[in-house]
Amino acid sequence: MFRRYSNPGDVILEHAFGSGSFLVAALMEGRNFIGIEKNEDVALFKKEKINYIEVAKKRLFSAWEGLDKKTRRHIAAANLIGGFQEGRL
C-alpha cells in the first residue's frame, strides 16, 4: 500500500497505532511517520496491562536496526528516530 500511494521520504499518519504494525511497515518502506495512540496501558483480555507505546517503540527500534542505508536515507533524524541514531531506545 505504501509503495502505491506514497514515495520514500513521505510522511504517513496513523491515528491509532496500537502495537505499531502500520508504523513498522511505513519505516521498512522508507516512509516517515506520525503515530497517535492514547492508550498507554491497556489490559484487553490479559491479566497484565500492556503499554502499547513501549511495545511500538521496541518494534520500531528492531525494524530500524534491520534497515539498509539506502532505506535509512529517506527517514528524518528527528524525535524517535533521532534517538535510535544516538543509541537511545
N, C-alpha and C positions, 0 to 999 in steps of 0.2 A: 504494500500500500504506500509506503513512504517513497519508494522509487517512482511510482506513477504520479503522485500528486505534489511532490516537493523535490528540491535539489539539495545536494550536500551543502551544509552550512546554513540551511534554512532553520527556522525556529518552529518547533512543534509544541502545541499546547495540549496538556492532558489535565482536565479539570477534576478528575477523581482517580488518582493514580494507584491507589491501593498498595500492592506489594511491588509495583514498579515495572511490570512486564512490558507495557507500552513504552515506557521511558528507556528501558534497556534496548528494545528493538530500535528506537529512534537513534540512540547513541551508536549502536552497531552499524547503522546505515549512514553515519556521519552527519546526523542532524543534531542541532542544538535543541534544547527542550526547556519548557517551563512546566513544572508539575505542581498541582494543588491537591492537598489531602488534608482534611480537617480531623480525621480520626487518628489521633496519635496512639491511643491504646484501645484496642478492640478485643472483646472476648469471643465474639461469634459463637461457635459451637465448641470451643475449647474451654478447659478449666482455667488456663492461664491467659492473661491478656497478651495481645500481640501489638507491638509498636510498629505499625506499617512504615513509618518514616525511617526508622533504623533498618528495617528489612530492605527497603528500597535502596537506601544508601549503600548497604553491603552488596546488593546485587549490581548496582551501577558501578561500584568500585571494581568488582570482579570483571564486569564487561569492559571497563576502561583498561584494565591490565591486559586484556586479550586483544585490544585494538592494534592494528598495524599503523605505522607512521603516516601512510597515505590517508587513512581514515581520520586519524587524530588531527590532521592539519585543518580540517573543516570545523573542529569543535572549539568554541571560545573558551579561553582560560579564565573563567570567571566563577565566582561563588563555589559551588560544589566541585566542579572540575578543576578549578584553580587549587583547591585543597588536595585533590588527588595528585596533581602535578608536584605539589610540595611535599608529598608523602603523608598527608593527613587524611584520615578517613572521616 
